């Protein structure tokens, strides 16, 4: 009787692991990236820098503009033996009120795989803080501690987007809204 129960529990555990693996390998739904404009180069960084210099108007950047900028800015190559099997396809952002989801996309042996991280931006007196809230491998939702294996990819992404991140954090206020990022460069009131 106990032996039969243990075998049933083992079978249930293996089934749960197989189901989790299947859900993790299904790629996440990707937000649309705007098609690149034919006559105009991507100038999102220049627009942010001009806004910082003028310190006058509030700047709104749409989710599609950010995704277009990510598509034109990021190019990845996996070094070493994995380079033939794995290719970094890029990143997309999905903006919701008060948080953003960054989706990293890879092709592994021709199949699309995704990992995503939900984060929020907060500010104390002088410094901005990026807080990882949770994440997902494919469609498998995970707590933030389980997203540790993709931290090297996030650090490489932050390095590639360093000028944009520096310009972003020179703003006085950053608000994440539905499908847009609202940047306020005005001087803080005393």
N, C-alpha and C positions, 0 to 999 in steps of 0.2 A: 504494500500500500504506500509506504513512504517512498520507496524507490520509484513508483509510478508518479507520485506527486513531484519529486525532484526532476524527473525527466520532462514532465509537463512544464515546470518552471524554467528549465533550460531552453526548451523549445520556444516558450513565450519570450524569454530574454533574447534569443537569437532573432526571433521575428521582429522584436522592437528595434534591435540594432540594424537589421536589414531595412526596415521601414525608414529609420532615421537617415541611413546612407542614401536611400533613394530620394528622399526629400532634399537632402543637402546637395545632391548632384543636379537637381532641376534648377536651371538658372532663374534668377529673379527677373521680374518684369522691369524692363529698362525704360526710363523716361526718354522722350524724343529729344534729339539734338537738332537744332535749326541747321538748315543747309547753309554751307558757307556762301557768303555773298561773292559774286564774281569780280566786281570791280574794286572791292574794298578789303584791305587786309584787316586781320583781327587786331583791334586797338583797344581792348578792354583795359589793359594795364595803363596805357596813356590816358584814357578817360579818368581812371581812378587817380592818377598822379595830378592831373589838371584840377580835379575836384578838391584834392588836398591843398593844392597851392592857392586856389581861389577862396576856399573855406566859406562859400556862400550858399550854394544850392544843395538840397538833398538829392542824392543820386539813387536811382532805382535800376537794378540790374535783373533782367528776367532770367528764369531758370534756363530757358533755351539759349540765351546769350552765354551763360556760364558753361553750358554743355558744349556749345560750339567752340568756345575758347579752350576748354579741356581737350577737345578732339584735335584742334590744330596745334596745341602746345605740347601735348604728351606723346612721346613715342618711346616704346620700351622694347628692349631686347634682353632675353634671358641668356646670360653667359654660360659657357661650359656645355656639358653633355646634354643638359635638359633643353638647350636652345632649339633642337630639332623637334622636340615634342610639345614644348610650351611656348606660347607667344602672348605677350601682354597686349591686349586689344584697346585698353584705355580705361577711362573713368567717367562716370556720369554722376550728377547731383540731382536729388529730388528734394525740393524745399517745401516744408510744411510749417505751419505757425509754430515758432519758437524752437524748432529743431530741423536738422538737415540730415539726409541719408546720402552717404557717399558710397557708390557702387563701383567696385573694381571688377574688371572683366578680363578674363583670360580665355585663350583657346588652348585646350589640352587635347592633343591628337585629333584636332578638327572639331571637337565639341566645345561649346561655350560653357564656361563655368563662371560663377560670380561669388563674391563675398561683399557684404555691405556692413557699414558702420553707421549707427545713428549718433549724432553728436549735437551739443548745444554750445552756444558761445555766451559767456557772461563776462562782466567787467567789474573789478573792484575799483579803487581810486584811480590807479594809473595803468593797470595791466589787464589784458584780456586773458581769459582762460577758456580753453576748449575742453569740454567734458564729454567723454565717450559714455553714452547711455546704455547701448545694447548693440547687437549686431546680428548677422545671419550669414550662414554658408548656404548659398542657393536660397531655398525657401525655409530652411531649418533655423528658426529663431533661437538665439543664444544670449545668455547674460554677458555683460561686458568682459568679465574675466576670461571667458572662453574665446575671446577674439584676439588673445595674445599672439597666436601664431602669425597673424597678418600684420603685426606692428612693423616688421622690417619693410614691408611694402608701403605702409603708410608713411614711414620715415623717408623712404625714397621719393614718394609722391610729394611730400612736404619740401624736400630738397629741390625737386624739379620746379615747384611752384613758389620758390622762396621770394622772388620779387613781388608777386601778386599778394602773398601772405603779408609781407612787410607793409605794402601799400594799404591793405585792408585794415591792419591793426594800427594804422596812423589815424583812422577815423575816430571821432568822438563817440559815436554810437553806431552799433551794428544791430539791425533788426531782421530776423528771419521771418518772412511772411509766406503766405501761400503762393508758390510759384515765382517768388521774387525776393531779392535781397535789397534792403533799404539801408543806405549808408548816409550818415549825417556827419559831415566834416566840421561843422561850426564849432567855435570855441565854447567850452562849457561855461555855463553861467556861474558867477562867483557866489 
